[in-house]
Amino acid sequence: MRKLLALLLCSLTLCGCDENKQPAYDQRPTNQAPTLERPAWPNYDIHNENSFAVFSNVQTAPKKATGIALEGSGRWTLYRCKDATYLAYDWEVPTYQDWWFFRFNTGDAIIDADTGDEYLLREIEYFPMDQCFWIHGQTGETLRFVLVYPPLPESVRRVQLFETSAPKREWMNGEGWRSRVIDIDELRPHESRPKEGKVIY
């Protein structure tokens, strides 16, 4: 009888731990196609702002903030999925200016902080890579860009976000950037995180 009670208690304890365990995968972030108001010129020139593509009606971030804010950057949320790793970059548009340009580059990566392995950016959904592009008409809103990387192995637990250096121009110095080392669960959306506190039966 004593052995049976011990097994039962052990089973309940393991059950409680499983409920509190981080899910292996997240649901990918929602992302709508923006409106392309004007494509980039065929002779795109980084120094000619008129040659940039122009977008509006960009996906906005959820009202409840997710992920973490990093110094000198916006807010980042990592979605760990089977087919890919999705990194949502949220940036609040200041109220004093309606037109802003952005650029995301080939060579940007998620770096495994323990092994140094680099998982390179595959695409930014709906936007060009290696070209500046304009966004306007969303003053005061928080825009969301969804970046797609290879799926991360389960062994990856700590990462750094890396932006490669790129050609510079006015208002864009072209310098690379590397974040601090971040626990991957700190980057994942709130709904994917384990419950806080103990599970008591």
Number of C-alpha atoms within 10 A of each C-alpha: 6 7 8 9 10 11 12 12 13 12 12 14 14 12 13 15 13 12 12 16 13 14 13 10 14 19 13 18 15 12 16 14 13 15 13 17 13 14 13 20 11 8 9 16 14 17 12 10 14 14 20 23 21 20 21 16 16 22 18 18 22 12 7 6 14 20 21 18 16 11 9 7 12 14 20 23 24 24 24 28 16 15 12 16 23 25 26 27 21 26 18 16 19 14 10 8 12 13 14 16 17 15 14 20 19 15 17 22 22 24 21 22 18 13 10 11 13 18 20 16 23 18 16 18 16 17 21 16 17 15 19 23 24 21 23 16 15 20 17 13 17 20 20 24 22 24 21 21 21 19 15 17 10 9 8 15 14 17 22 20 20 20 20 15 15 17 11 12 11 8 7 12 11 14 11 11 14 14 16 13 14 16 14 18 19 15 23 21 21 15 12 17 16 15 13 7 7 9 12 7 7
